[in-house]
Amino acid sequence: MRFTFAEEAPVVRRNPMLTLARRAFDFVVIGAVLYAAVETVVFLRGLVG
């Protein structure tokens, strides 16, 4: 079952460079979050050990 809006907006063709930049930005953000998670685990292990 797929959820659809009653009035779907027409698909707007985006600039490929903008899409690529957005994807790169998302990867940078995800990488930063993962790095912060690893740093947090290392810090907590240092407190315990």
mmCIF entry with sequence, helices, sheets and N, C-alpha, C, O atoms, coordinates in Angstrom:
data_MODEL
# 
_entry.id   MODEL 
# 
_entity.id                         1 
_entity.type                       polymer 
_entity.pdbx_number_of_molecules   1 
# 
_entity_poly.entity_id                      1 
_entity_poly.type                           'polypeptide(L)' 
_entity_poly.nstd_linkage                   no 
_entity_poly.nstd_monomer                   no 
_entity_poly.pdbx_seq_one_letter_code       MRFTFAEEAPVVRRNPMLTLARRAFDFVVIGAVLYAAVETVVFLRGLVG 
_entity_poly.pdbx_seq_one_letter_code_can   MRFTFAEEAPVVRRNPMLTLARRAFDFVVIGAVLYAAVETVVFLRGLVG 
_entity_poly.pdbx_strand_id                 A 
# 
loop_
_entity_poly_seq.entity_id 
_entity_poly_seq.num 
_entity_poly_seq.mon_id 
_entity_poly_seq.hetero 
1 1  MET n 
1 2  ARG n 
1 3  PHE n 
1 4  THR n 
1 5  PHE n 
1 6  ALA n 
1 7  GLU n 
1 8  GLU n 
1 9  ALA n 
1 10 PRO n 
1 11 VAL n 
1 12 VAL n 
1 13 ARG n 
1 14 ARG n 
1 15 ASN n 
1 16 PRO n 
1 17 MET n 
1 18 LEU n 
1 19 THR n 
1 20 LEU n 
1 21 ALA n 
1 22 ARG n 
1 23 ARG n 
1 24 ALA n 
1 25 PHE n 
1 26 ASP n 
1 27 PHE n 
1 28 VAL n 
1 29 VAL n 
1 30 ILE n 
1 31 GLY n 
1 32 ALA n 
1 33 VAL n 
1 34 LEU n 
1 35 TYR n 
1 36 ALA n 
1 37 ALA n 
1 38 VAL n 
1 39 GLU n 
1 40 THR n 
1 41 VAL n 
1 42 VAL n 
1 43 PHE n 
1 44 LEU n 
1 45 ARG n 
1 46 GLY n 
1 47 LEU n 
1 48 VAL n 
1 49 GLY n 
# 
_struct_asym.id          A 
_struct_asym.entity_id   1 
# 
_struct_conf.conf_type_id            HELX_P 
_struct_conf.id                      HELX_P1 
_struct_conf.pdbx_PDB_helix_id       AA1 
_struct_conf.beg_label_comp_id       PRO 
_struct_conf.beg_label_asym_id       A 
_struct_conf.beg_label_seq_id        16 
_struct_conf.pdbx_beg_PDB_ins_code   ? 
_struct_conf.end_label_comp_id       VAL 
_struct_conf.end_label_asym_id       A 
_struct_conf.end_label_seq_id        48 
_struct_conf.pdbx_end_PDB_ins_code   ? 
_struct_conf.beg_auth_comp_id        PRO 
_struct_conf.beg_auth_asym_id        A 
_struct_conf.beg_auth_seq_id         16 
_struct_conf.end_auth_comp_id        VAL 
_struct_conf.end_auth_asym_id        A 
_struct_conf.end_auth_seq_id         48 
_struct_conf.pdbx_PDB_helix_class    1 
_struct_conf.details                 ? 
_struct_conf.pdbx_PDB_helix_length   33 
# 
_struct_conf_type.id          HELX_P 
_struct_conf_type.criteria    ? 
_struct_conf_type.reference   ? 
# 
loop_
_atom_site.group_PDB 
_atom_site.id 
_atom_site.type_symbol 
_atom_site.label_atom_id 
_atom_site.label_alt_id 
_atom_site.label_comp_id 
_atom_site.label_asym_id 
_atom_site.label_entity_id 
_atom_site.label_seq_id 
_atom_site.pdbx_PDB_ins_code 
_atom_site.Cartn_x 
_atom_site.Cartn_y 
_atom_site.Cartn_z 
_atom_site.occupancy 
_atom_site.B_iso_or_equiv 
_atom_site.pdbx_formal_charge 
_atom_site.auth_seq_id 
_atom_site.auth_comp_id 
_atom_site.auth_asym_id 
_atom_site.auth_atom_id 
_atom_site.pdbx_PDB_model_num 
ATOM 1   N N  . MET A 1 1  ? 0.839  -1.175 0.000   1.00 0.00 ? 1  MET A N  1 
ATOM 2   C CA . MET A 1 1  ? 0.000  0.000  0.000   1.00 0.00 ? 1  MET A CA 1 
ATOM 3   C C  . MET A 1 1  ? 0.888  1.243  0.000   1.00 0.00 ? 1  MET A C  1 
ATOM 4   O O  . MET A 1 1  ? 1.784  1.372  0.834   1.00 0.00 ? 1  MET A O  1 
ATOM 5   N N  . ARG A 1 2  ? 0.642  2.135  -0.918  1.00 0.00 ? 2  ARG A N  1 
ATOM 6   C CA . ARG A 1 2  ? 1.477  3.331  -1.059  1.00 0.00 ? 2  ARG A CA 1 
ATOM 7   C C  . ARG A 1 2  ? 0.683  4.561  -0.666  1.00 0.00 ? 2  ARG A C  1 
ATOM 8   O O  . ARG A 1 2  ? -0.468 4.731  -1.070  1.00 0.00 ? 2  ARG A O  1 
ATOM 9   N N  . PHE A 1 3  ? 1.312  5.416  0.125   1.00 0.00 ? 3  PHE A N  1 
ATOM 10  C CA . PHE A 1 3  ? 0.660  6.652  0.536   1.00 0.00 ? 3  PHE A CA 1 
ATOM 11  C C  . PHE A 1 3  ? 0.858  7.707  -0.547  1.00 0.00 ? 3  PHE A C  1 
ATOM 12  O O  . PHE A 1 3  ? 1.984  7.963  -0.973  1.00 0.00 ? 3  PHE A O  1 
ATOM 13  N N  . THR A 1 4  ? -0.224 8.308  -0.984  1.00 0.00 ? 4  THR A N  1 
ATOM 14  C CA . THR A 1 4  ? -0.122 9.369  -1.990  1.00 0.00 ? 4  THR A CA 1 
ATOM 15  C C  . THR A 1 4  ? -0.974 10.544 -1.552  1.00 0.00 ? 4  THR A C  1 
ATOM 16  O O  . THR A 1 4  ? -1.992 10.377 -0.880  1.00 0.00 ? 4  THR A O  1 
ATOM 17  N N  . PHE A 1 5  ? -0.546 11.727 -1.938  1.00 0.00 ? 5  PHE A N  1 
ATOM 18  C CA . PHE A 1 5  ? -1.324 12.921 -1.649  1.00 0.00 ? 5  PHE A CA 1 
ATOM 19  C C  . PHE A 1 5  ? -2.463 13.029 -2.651  1.00 0.00 ? 5  PHE A C  1 
ATOM 20  O O  . PHE A 1 5  ? -2.354 12.568 -3.787  1.00 0.00 ? 5  PHE A O  1 
ATOM 21  N N  . ALA A 1 6  ? -3.547 13.639 -2.220  1.00 0.00 ? 6  ALA A N  1 
ATOM 22  C CA . ALA A 1 6  ? -4.682 13.820 -3.121  1.00 0.00 ? 6  ALA A CA 1 
ATOM 23  C C  . ALA A 1 6  ? -4.292 14.721 -4.289  1.00 0.00 ? 6  ALA A C  1 
ATOM 24  O O  . ALA A 1 6  ? -4.664 14.473 -5.436  1.00 0.00 ? 6  ALA A O  1 
ATOM 25  N N  . GLU A 1 7  ? -3.535 15.771 -3.975  1.00 0.00 ? 7  GLU A N  1 
ATOM 26  C CA . GLU A 1 7  ? -3.065 16.672 -5.026  1.00 0.00 ? 7  GLU A CA 1 
ATOM 27  C C  . GLU A 1 7  ? -1.546 16.589 -5.082  1.00 0.00 ? 7  GLU A C  1 
ATOM 28  O O  . GLU A 1 7  ? -0.856 17.266 -4.320  1.00 0.00 ? 7  GLU A O  1 
ATOM 29  N N  . GLU A 1 8  ? -1.034 15.774 -5.965  1.00 0.00 ? 8  GLU A N  1 
ATOM 30  C CA . GLU A 1 8  ? 0.416  15.632 -6.060  1.00 0.00 ? 8  GLU A CA 1 
ATOM 31  C C  . GLU A 1 8  ? 1.008  16.804 -6.821  1.00 0.00 ? 8  GLU A C  1 
ATOM 32  O O  . GLU A 1 8  ? 0.485  17.228 -7.852  1.00 0.00 ? 8  GLU A O  1 
ATOM 33  N N  . ALA A 1 9  ? 2.108  17.318 -6.291  1.00 0.00 ? 9  ALA A N  1 
ATOM 34  C CA . ALA A 1 9  ? 2.791  18.424 -6.961  1.00 0.00 ? 9  ALA A CA 1 
ATOM 35  C C  . ALA A 1 9  ? 3.521  17.878 -8.181  1.00 0.00 ? 9  ALA A C  1 
ATOM 36  O O  . ALA A 1 9  ? 4.035  16.760 -8.148  1.00 0.00 ? 9  ALA A O  1 
ATOM 37  N N  . PRO A 1 10 ? 3.569  18.655 -9.251  1.00 0.00 ? 10 PRO A N  1 
ATOM 38  C CA . PRO A 1 10 ? 4.307  18.195 -10.430 1.00 0.00 ? 10 PRO A CA 1 
ATOM 39  C C  . PRO A 1 10 ? 5.792  18.019 -10.119 1.00 0.00 ? 10 PRO A C  1 
ATOM 40  O O  . PRO A 1 10 ? 6.369  18.775 -9.337  1.00 0.00 ? 10 PRO A O  1 
ATOM 41  N N  . VAL A 1 11 ? 6.388  17.028 -10.731 1.00 0.00 ? 11 VAL A N  1 
ATOM 42  C CA . VAL A 1 11 ? 7.801  16.741 -10.483 1.00 0.00 ? 11 VAL A CA 1 
ATOM 43  C C  . VAL A 1 11 ? 8.643  17.843 -11.117 1.00 0.00 ? 11 VAL A C  1 
ATOM 44  O O  . VAL A 1 11 ? 8.542  18.117 -12.313 1.00 0.00 ? 11 VAL A O  1 
ATOM 45  N N  . VAL A 1 12 ? 9.473  18.468 -10.287 1.00 0.00 ? 12 VAL A N  1 
ATOM 46  C CA . VAL A 1 12 ? 10.336 19.545 -10.777 1.00 0.00 ? 12 VAL A CA 1 
ATOM 47  C C  . VAL A 1 12 ? 11.720 18.968 -11.035 1.00 0.00 ? 12 VAL A C  1 
ATOM 48  O O  . VAL A 1 12 ? 12.327 18.355 -10.156 1.00 0.00 ? 12 VAL A O  1 
ATOM 49  N N  . ARG A 1 13 ? 12.204 19.171 -12.243 1.00 0.00 ? 13 ARG A N  1 
ATOM 50  C CA . ARG A 1 13 ? 13.541 18.675 -12.583 1.00 0.00 ? 13 ARG A CA 1 
ATOM 51  C C  . ARG A 1 13 ? 14.580 19.587 -11.955 1.00 0.00 ? 13 ARG A C  1 
ATOM 52  O O  . ARG A 1 13 ? 14.619 20.786 -12.233 1.00 0.00 ? 13 ARG A O  1 
ATOM 53  N N  . ARG A 1 14 ? 15.421 19.010 -11.109 1.00 0.00 ? 14 ARG A N  1 
ATOM 54  C CA . ARG A 1 14 ? 16.404 19.818 -10.398 1.00 0.00 ? 14 ARG A CA 1 
ATOM 55  C C  . ARG A 1 14 ? 17.730 19.811 -11.127 1.00 0.00 ? 14 ARG A C  1 
ATOM 56  O O  . ARG A 1 14 ? 18.018 18.937 -11.945 1.00 0.00 ? 14 ARG A O  1 
ATOM 57  N N  . ASN A 1 15 ? 18.514 20.798 -10.807 1.00 0.00 ? 15 ASN A N  1 
ATOM 58  C CA . ASN A 1 15 ? 19.856 20.901 -11.366 1.00 0.00 ? 15 ASN A CA 1 
ATOM 59  C C  . ASN A 1 15 ? 20.688 19.725 -10.843 1.00 0.00 ? 15 ASN A C  1 
ATOM 60  O O  . ASN A 1 15 ? 20.766 19.528 -9.630  1.00 0.00 ? 15 ASN A O  1 
ATOM 61  N N  . PRO A 1 16 ? 21.307 18.947 -11.723 1.00 0.00 ? 16 PRO A N  1 
ATOM 62  C CA . PRO A 1 16 ? 22.110 17.798 -11.258 1.00 0.00 ? 16 PRO A CA 1 
ATOM 63  C C  . PRO A 1 16 ? 23.234 18.209 -10.314 1.00 0.00 ? 16 PRO A C  1 
ATOM 64  O O  . PRO A 1 16 ? 23.582 17.459 -9.402  1.00 0.00 ? 16 PRO A O  1 
ATOM 65  N N  . MET A 1 17 ? 23.804 19.395 -10.524 1.00 0.00 ? 17 MET A N  1 
ATOM 66  C CA . MET A 1 17 ? 24.873 19.840 -9.626  1.00 0.00 ? 17 MET A CA 1 
ATOM 67  C C  . MET A 1 17 ? 24.333 20.091 -8.220  1.00 0.00 ? 17 MET A C  1 
ATOM 68  O O  . MET A 1 17 ? 25.003 19.797 -7.230  1.00 0.00 ? 17 MET A O  1 
ATOM 69  N N  . LEU A 1 18 ? 23.122 20.634 -8.139  1.00 0.00 ? 18 LEU A N  1 
ATOM 70  C CA . LEU A 1 18 ? 22.531 20.855 -6.819  1.00 0.00 ? 18 LEU A CA 1 
ATOM 71  C C  . LEU A 1 18 ? 22.252 19.528 -6.124  1.00 0.00 ? 18 LEU A C  1 
ATOM 72  O O  . LEU A 1 18 ? 22.474 19.381 -4.922  1.00 0.00 ? 18 LEU A O  1 
ATOM 73  N N  . THR A 1 19 ? 21.760 18.564 -6.902  1.00 0.00 ? 19 THR A N  1 
ATOM 74  C CA . THR A 1 19 ? 21.494 17.241 -6.332  1.00 0.00 ? 19 THR A CA 1 
ATOM 75  C C  . THR A 1 19 ? 22.787 16.606 -5.835  1.00 0.00 ? 19 THR A C  1 
ATOM 76  O O  . THR A 1 19 ? 22.825 16.032 -4.747  1.00 0.00 ? 19 THR A O  1 
ATOM 77  N N  . LEU A 1 20 ? 23.844 16.710 -6.634  1.00 0.00 ? 20 LEU A N  1 
ATOM 78  C CA . LEU A 1 20 ? 25.137 16.147 -6.246  1.00 0.00 ? 20 LEU A CA 1 
ATOM 79  C C  . LEU A 1 20 ? 25.679 16.851 -5.008  1.00 0.00 ? 20 LEU A C  1 
ATOM 80  O O  . LEU A 1 20 ? 26.209 16.202 -4.106  1.00 0.00 ? 20 LEU A O  1 
ATOM 81  N N  . ALA A 1 21 ? 25.550 18.173 -4.960  1.00 0.00 ? 21 ALA A N  1 
ATOM 82  C CA . ALA A 1 21 ? 26.034 18.923 -3.797  1.00 0.00 ? 21 ALA A CA 1 
ATOM 83  C C  . ALA A 1 21 ? 25.250 18.537 -2.550  1.00 0.00 ? 21 ALA A C  1 
ATOM 84  O O  . ALA A 1 21 ? 25.824 18.402 -1.469  1.00 0.00 ? 21 ALA A O  1 
ATOM 85  N N  . ARG A 1 22 ? 23.946 18.360 -2.696  1.00 0.00 ? 22 ARG A N  1 
ATOM 86  C CA . ARG A 1 22 ? 23.123 17.971 -1.546  1.00 0.00 ? 22 ARG A CA 1 
ATOM 87  C C  . ARG A 1 22 ? 23.519 16.583 -1.045  1.00 0.00 ? 22 ARG A C  1 
ATOM 88  O O  . ARG A 1 22 ? 23.600 16.347 0.160   1.00 0.00 ? 22 ARG A O  1 
ATOM 89  N N  . ARG A 1 23 ? 23.765 15.665 -1.989  1.00 0.00 ? 23 ARG A N  1 
ATOM 90  C CA . ARG A 1 23 ? 24.163 14.314 -1.607  1.00 0.00 ? 23 ARG A CA 1 
ATOM 91  C C  . ARG A 1 23 ? 25.515 14.327 -0.894  1.00 0.00 ? 23 ARG A C  1 
ATOM 92  O O  . ARG A 1 23 ? 25.706 13.632 0.104   1.00 0.00 ? 23 ARG A O  1 
ATOM 93  N N  . ALA A 1 24 ? 26.448 15.122 -1.414  1.00 0.00 ? 24 ALA A N  1 
ATOM 94  C CA . ALA A 1 24 ? 27.765 15.232 -0.779  1.00 0.00 ? 24 ALA A CA 1 
ATOM 95  C C  . ALA A 1 24 ? 27.622 15.820 0.621   1.00 0.00 ? 24 ALA A C  1 
ATOM 96  O O  . ALA A 1 24 ? 28.263 15.359 1.565   1.00 0.00 ? 24 ALA A O  1 
ATOM 97  N N  . PHE A 1 25 ? 26.779 16.839 0.748   1.00 0.00 ? 25 PHE A N  1 
ATOM 98  C CA . PHE A 1 25 ? 26.549 17.446 2.062   1.00 0.00 ? 25 PHE A CA 1 
ATOM 99  C C  . PHE A 1 25 ? 25.965 16.424 3.032   1.00 0.00 ? 25 PHE A C  1 
ATOM 100 O O  . PHE A 1 25 ? 26.371 16.364 4.192   1.00 0.00 ? 25 PHE A O  1 
ATOM 101 N N  . ASP A 1 26 ? 25.009 15.615 2.556   1.00 0.00 ? 26 ASP A N  1 
ATOM 102 C CA . ASP A 1 26 ? 24.423 14.580 3.408   1.00 0.00 ? 26 ASP A CA 1 
ATOM 103 C C  . ASP A 1 26 ? 25.486 13.592 3.876   1.00 0.00 ? 26 ASP A C  1 
ATOM 104 O O  . ASP A 1 26 ? 25.499 13.190 5.039   1.00 0.00 ? 26 ASP A O  1 
ATOM 105 N N  . PHE A 1 27 ? 26.390 13.198 2.950   1.00 0.00 ? 27 PHE A N  1 
ATOM 106 C CA . PHE A 1 27 ? 27.446 12.267 3.336   1.00 0.00 ? 27 PHE A CA 1 
ATOM 107 C C  . PHE A 1 27 ? 28.372 12.888 4.378   1.00 0.00 ? 27 PHE A C  1 
ATOM 108 O O  . PHE A 1 27 ? 28.810 12.203 5.302   1.00 0.00 ? 27 PHE A O  1 
ATOM 109 N N  . VAL A 1 28 ? 28.673 14.172 4.238   1.00 0.00 ? 28 VAL A N  1 
ATOM 110 C CA . VAL A 1 28 ? 29.525 14.848 5.221   1.00 0.00 ? 28 VAL A CA 1 
ATOM 111 C C  . VAL A 1 28 ? 28.847 14.865 6.586   1.00 0.00 ? 28 VAL A C  1 
ATOM 112 O O  . VAL A 1 28 ? 29.490 14.614 7.605   1.00 0.00 ? 28 VAL A O  1 
ATOM 113 N N  . VAL A 1 29 ? 27.551 15.160 6.605   1.00 0.00 ? 29 VAL A N  1 
ATOM 114 C CA . VAL A 1 29 ? 26.819 15.203 7.873   1.00 0.00 ? 29 VAL A CA 1 
ATOM 115 C C  . VAL A 1 29 ? 26.771 13.819 8.509   1.00 0.00 ? 29 VAL A C  1 
ATOM 116 O O  . VAL A 1 29 ? 26.992 13.678 9.712   1.00 0.00 ? 29 VAL A O  1 
ATOM 117 N N  . ILE A 1 30 ? 26.483 12.792 7.700   1.00 0.00 ? 30 ILE A N  1 
ATOM 118 C CA . ILE A 1 30 ? 26.432 11.425 8.225   1.00 0.00 ? 30 ILE A CA 1 
ATOM 119 C C  . ILE A 1 30 ? 27.797 11.023 8.773   1.00 0.00 ? 30 ILE A C  1 
ATOM 120 O O  . ILE A 1 30 ? 27.892 10.414 9.839   1.00 0.00 ? 30 ILE A O  1 
ATOM 121 N N  . GLY A 1 31 ? 28.852 11.366 8.037   1.00 0.00 ? 31 GLY A N  1 
ATOM 122 C CA . GLY A 1 31 ? 30.209 11.058 8.500   1.00 0.00 ? 31 GLY A CA 1 
ATOM 123 C C  . GLY A 1 31 ? 30.519 11.740 9.821   1.00 0.00 ? 31 GLY A C  1 
ATOM 124 O O  . GLY A 1 31 ? 31.121 11.137 10.709  1.00 0.00 ? 31 GLY A O  1 
ATOM 125 N N  . ALA A 1 32 ? 30.109 12.997 9.956   1.00 0.00 ? 32 ALA A N  1 
ATOM 126 C CA . ALA A 1 32 ? 30.362 13.725 11.200  1.00 0.00 ? 32 ALA A CA 1 
ATOM 127 C C  . ALA A 1 32 ? 29.606 13.094 12.364  1.00 0.00 ? 32 ALA A C  1 
ATOM 128 O O  . ALA A 1 32 ? 30.136 13.001 13.471  1.00 0.00 ? 32 ALA A O  1 
ATOM 129 N N  . VAL A 1 33 ? 28.381 12.663 12.121  1.00 0.00 ? 33 VAL A N  1 
ATOM 130 C CA . VAL A 1 33 ? 27.590 12.031 13.184  1.00 0.00 ? 33 VAL A CA 1 
ATOM 131 C C  . VAL A 1 33 ? 28.228 10.705 13.596  1.00 0.00 ? 33 VAL A C  1 
ATOM 132 O O  . VAL A 1 33 ? 28.333 10.409 14.786  1.00 0.00 ? 33 VAL A O  1 
ATOM 133 N N  . LEU A 1 34 ? 28.653 9.907  12.615  1.00 0.00 ? 34 LEU A N  1 
ATOM 134 C CA . LEU A 1 34 ? 29.303 8.635  12.940  1.00 0.00 ? 34 LEU A CA 1 
ATOM 135 C C  . LEU A 1 34 ? 30.603 8.868  13.701  1.00 0.00 ? 34 LEU A C  1 
ATOM 136 O O  . LEU A 1 34 ? 30.903 8.153  14.657  1.00 0.00 ? 34 LEU A O  1 
ATOM 137 N N  . TYR A 1 35 ? 31.379 9.875  13.274  1.00 0.00 ? 35 TYR A N  1 
ATOM 138 C CA . TYR A 1 35 ? 32.629 10.195 13.961  1.00 0.00 ? 35 TYR A CA 1 
ATOM 139 C C  . TYR A 1 35 ? 32.352 10.602 15.411  1.00 0.00 ? 35 TYR A C  1 
ATOM 140 O O  . TYR A 1 35 ? 33.069 10.190 16.323  1.00 0.00 ? 35 TYR A O  1 
ATOM 141 N N  . ALA A 1 36 ? 31.320 11.404 15.615  1.00 0.00 ? 36 ALA A N  1 
ATOM 142 C CA . ALA A 1 36 ? 30.966 11.823 16.973  1.00 0.00 ? 36 ALA A CA 1 
ATOM 143 C C  . ALA A 1 36 ? 30.549 10.619 17.817  1.00 0.00 ? 36 ALA A C  1 
ATOM 144 O O  . ALA A 1 36 ? 30.872 10.548 19.003  1.00 0.00 ? 36 ALA A O  1 
ATOM 145 N N  . ALA A 1 37 ? 29.835 9.676  17.210  1.00 0.00 ? 37 ALA A N  1 
ATOM 146 C CA . ALA A 1 37 ? 29.422 8.478  17.948  1.00 0.00 ? 37 ALA A CA 1 
ATOM 147 C C  . ALA A 1 37 ? 30.639 7.659  18.369  1.00 0.00 ? 37 ALA A C  1 
ATOM 148 O O  . ALA A 1 37 ? 30.709 7.181  19.501  1.00 0.00 ? 37 ALA A O  1 
ATOM 149 N N  . VAL A 1 38 ? 31.595 7.499  17.456  1.00 0.00 ? 38 VAL A N  1 
ATOM 150 C CA . VAL A 1 38 ? 32.809 6.743  17.783  1.00 0.00 ? 38 VAL A CA 1 
ATOM 151 C C  . VAL A 1 38 ? 33.588 7.457  18.881  1.00 0.00 ? 38 VAL A C  1 
ATOM 152 O O  . VAL A 1 38 ? 34.058 6.820  19.823  1.00 0.00 ? 38 VAL A O  1 
ATOM 153 N N  . GLU A 1 39 ? 33.728 8.772  18.766  1.00 0.00 ? 39 GLU A N  1 
ATOM 154 C CA . GLU A 1 39 ? 34.436 9.539  19.790  1.00 0.00 ? 39 GLU A CA 1 
ATOM 155 C C  . GLU A 1 39 ? 33.747 9.400  21.146  1.00 0.00 ? 39 GLU A C  1 
ATOM 156 O O  . GLU A 1 39 ? 34.419 9.316  22.174  1.00 0.00 ? 39 GLU A O  1 
ATOM 157 N N  . THR A 1 40 ? 32.424 9.376  21.157  1.00 0.00 ? 40 THR A N  1 
ATOM 158 C CA . THR A 1 40 ? 31.685 9.234  22.412  1.00 0.00 ? 40 THR A CA 1 
ATOM 159 C C  . THR A 1 40 ? 31.953 7.876  23.039  1.00 0.00 ? 40 THR A C  1 
ATOM 160 O O  . THR A 1 40 ? 32.167 7.781  24.248  1.00 0.00 ? 40 THR A O  1 
ATOM 161 N N  . VAL A 1 41 ? 31.942 6.818  22.222  1.00 0.00 ? 41 VAL A N  1 
ATOM 162 C CA . VAL A 1 41 ? 32.207 5.477  22.740  1.00 0.00 ? 41 VAL A CA 1 
ATOM 163 C C  . VAL A 1 41 ? 33.619 5.404  23.308  1.00 0.00 ? 41 VAL A C  1 
ATOM 164 O O  . VAL A 1 41 ? 33.828 4.843  24.383  1.00 0.00 ? 41 VAL A O  1 
ATOM 165 N N  . VAL A 1 42 ? 34.587 5.968  22.589  1.00 0.00 ? 42 VAL A N  1 
ATOM 166 C CA . VAL A 1 42 ? 35.973 5.950  23.073  1.00 0.00 ? 42 VAL A CA 1 
ATOM 167 C C  . VAL A 1 42 ? 36.079 6.716  24.390  1.00 0.00 ? 42 VAL A C  1 
ATOM 168 O O  . VAL A 1 42 ? 36.753 6.269  25.318  1.00 0.00 ? 42 VAL A O  1 
ATOM 169 N N  . PHE A 1 43 ? 35.422 7.853  24.471  1.00 0.00 ? 43 PHE A N  1 
ATOM 170 C CA . PHE A 1 43 ? 35.453 8.657  25.697  1.00 0.00 ? 43 PHE A CA 1 
ATOM 171 C C  . PHE A 1 43 ? 34.850 7.891  26.872  1.00 0.00 ? 43 PHE A C  1 
ATOM 172 O O  . PHE A 1 43 ? 35.410 7.882  27.968  1.00 0.00 ? 43 PHE A O  1 
ATOM 173 N N  . LEU A 1 44 ? 33.694 7.243  26.637  1.00 0.00 ? 44 LEU A N  1 
ATOM 174 C CA . LEU A 1 44 ? 33.043 6.510  27.722  1.00 0.00 ? 44 LEU A CA 1 
ATOM 175 C C  . LEU A 1 44 ? 33.878 5.308  28.148  1.00 0.00 ? 44 LEU A C  1 
ATOM 176 O O  . LEU A 1 44 ? 33.933 4.978  29.333  1.00 0.00 ? 44 LEU A O  1 
ATOM 177 N N  . ARG A 1 45 ? 34.526 4.654  27.190  1.00 0.00 ? 45 ARG A N  1 
ATOM 178 C CA . ARG A 1 45 ? 35.400 3.535  27.553  1.00 0.00 ? 45 ARG A CA 1 
ATOM 179 C C  . ARG A 1 45 ? 36.564 4.028  28.398  1.00 0.00 ? 45 ARG A C  1 
ATOM 180 O O  . ARG A 1 45 ? 37.005 3.340  29.318  1.00 0.00 ? 45 ARG A O  1 
ATOM 181 N N  . GLY A 1 46 ? 37.062 5.223  28.084  1.00 0.00 ? 46 GLY A N  1 
ATOM 182 C CA . GLY A 1 46 ? 38.148 5.791  28.874  1.00 0.00 ? 46 GLY A CA 1 
ATOM 183 C C  . GLY A 1 46 ? 37.707 6.074  30.301  1.00 0.00 ? 46 GLY A C  1 
ATOM 184 O O  . GLY A 1 46 ? 38.497 5.918  31.233  1.00 0.00 ? 46 GLY A O  1 
ATOM 185 N N  . LEU A 1 47 ? 36.465 6.486  30.486  1.00 0.00 ? 47 LEU A N  1 
ATOM 186 C CA . LEU A 1 47 ? 35.963 6.741  31.833  1.00 0.00 ? 47 LEU A CA 1 
ATOM 187 C C  . LEU A 1 47 ? 35.823 5.441  32.615  1.00 0.00 ? 47 LEU A C  1 
ATOM 188 O O  . LEU A 1 47 ? 36.129 5.393  33.806  1.00 0.00 ? 47 LEU A O  1 
ATOM 189 N N  . VAL A 1 48 ? 35.358 4.383  31.942  1.00 0.00 ? 48 VAL A N  1 
ATOM 190 C CA . VAL A 1 48 ? 35.121 3.109  32.623  1.00 0.00 ? 48 VAL A CA 1 
ATOM 191 C C  . VAL A 1 48 ? 36.450 2.436  32.941  1.00 0.00 ? 48 VAL A C  1 
ATOM 192 O O  . VAL A 1 48 ? 36.678 1.974  34.059  1.00 0.00 ? 48 VAL A O  1 
ATOM 193 N N  . GLY A 1 49 ? 37.329 2.389  31.930  1.00 0.00 ? 49 GLY A N  1 
ATOM 194 C CA . GLY A 1 49 ? 38.600 1.679  32.085  1.00 0.00 ? 49 GLY A CA 1 
ATOM 195 C C  . GLY A 1 49 ? 39.511 2.421  32.984  1.00 0.00 ? 49 GLY A C  1 
ATOM 196 O O  . GLY A 1 49 ? 40.630 1.974  33.234  1.00 0.00 ? 49 GLY A O  1 
# 
